[in-house]
Amino acid sequence: MIKRLVLATAMATFFYAGTAGAQQYPMLDRVANKVIQKYQQSSCEQLYQQRQQPKPQMEQNMVQMLHDDPGMRQEFINRVAAPIANKLFECGMIP
């Protein structure tokens, strides 16, 4: 599942590079949905173990892209924040 997320992230990265002037981020839908699915379908134990592992290079690249593009970062966080926060709360990973 993580490999799929990384692949989707890479696709979004390459697609976004070609549409930097666009106001919307169409590939962001796929990436955000993959992230949400990962959290919804993973057990708390799986999430805890994944947090302990280093991030793959493609995922690091996506994170860097989100650091570099405030608009894309805002859109991504708006889409994934609530589902991720709810799962982490259920798992006792945030207060």
C-alpha positions in Angstrom: 0.0 0.0 0.0 2.8 2.4 0.8 4.4 1.6 -2.6 1.1 2.6 -4.3 1.1 5.8 -2.3 4.7 6.5 -3.3 3.8 5.8 -7.0 0.8 8.1 -6.8 2.9 10.8 -5.1 5.6 10.5 -7.9 2.9 10.8 -10.5 1.5 13.9 -8.8 4.9 15.4 -8.6 5.6 14.9 -12.3 2.1 16.0 -13.4 2.3 19.1 -11.1 5.6 20.1 -12.5 4.0 20.4 -16.0 1.1 22.5 -14.7 2.7 24.8 -12.3 0.6 27.8 -13.4 -2.7 26.0 -12.8 -4.9 27.2 -10.0 -6.1 23.6 -9.2 -4.2 20.5 -8.5 -6.1 17.6 -10.3 -3.6 14.9 -9.4 -3.8 16.0 -5.8 -7.2 14.3 -5.5 -5.6 10.9 -6.2 -2.7 11.4 -3.8 -5.0 12.8 -1.0 -7.4 9.9 -1.5 -4.6 7.4 -1.3 -3.3 8.9 1.9 -6.8 8.9 3.4 -7.4 5.3 2.4 -4.1 4.3 4.0 -5.1 5.8 7.3 -8.7 4.4 7.2 -7.6 0.9 6.2 -4.6 0.6 8.5 -4.7 -0.7 12.0 -3.3 1.4 14.8 -0.4 -1.0 15.1 0.4 -0.7 11.4 0.4 3.1 11.6 2.6 3.0 14.6 5.1 0.8 12.8 5.0 2.9 9.7 5.9 6.0 11.7 9.0 4.3 13.0 10.3 3.6 9.5 12.2 6.1 7.3 10.2 7.7 4.5 11.0 6.5 0.9 12.7 9.1 -1.3 9.6 9.7 -3.5 7.6 10.5 -0.4 10.3 12.9 0.8 10.2 14.6 -2.6 6.4 15.1 -2.2 6.8 16.5 1.3 9.5 18.9 -0.1 7.2 19.9 -2.9 4.5 20.7 -0.3 7.0 22.8 1.6 7.8 24.7 -1.6 4.2 25.3 -2.7 2.0 26.9 -0.1 -1.1 26.7 -2.2 -0.7 23.0 -2.9 0.2 22.3 0.7 -3.0 24.1 1.9 -5.1 22.1 -0.5 -3.5 18.8 0.5 -3.9 19.5 4.2 -7.5 20.7 3.8 -8.3 17.3 2.2 -6.5 14.9 4.5 -6.3 16.6 7.9 -9.6 15.5 9.4 -9.5 11.8 8.4 -5.8 11.5 9.5 -6.4 13.4 12.8 -9.5 11.3 13.6 -7.5 8.0 13.0 -4.5 9.2 15.1 -6.9 10.2 17.9 -8.6 6.8 17.8 -5.2 5.2 18.0 -4.0 7.3 20.9 -1.2 8.8 18.8 -2.4 12.4 19.5 -4.0 13.7 22.6 
